[in-house]
């Protein structure tokens, strides 16, 4: 099943190709995939807390990092409800950094117990 977002991107590409214009519309990311990844990272933090792999300080720092990413996403969406390429790249980089931080915190020598 083709999603609406994918369909709209294909339609926009066809219209642009048909018109023969040299202008290229900047693709716009949707918040859905970004939000889903945030949820997955939150679940990883929860799992680390329940297994004792994360200390209270580590949990607080990781939650703060997730909160900052959520706020950046909300700011990007505030203007027109869309996330442009530049913002999407910035958010993806922040999520990649947060993912590495979660991994490091879960696999370091510190533990809750």
Secondary structure, 3 states (H helix, E strand, C coil): CCCHHHHHHHHHHHHHHHHCCCCCCCCCECHHHHHHHHHHHHHHHHHHHHHCCCCHHHHHHHHHHHHHHHHHHHHHHHCCCCECHHHHHHHHHHHHHHHHHHHHHHCCCCCCC
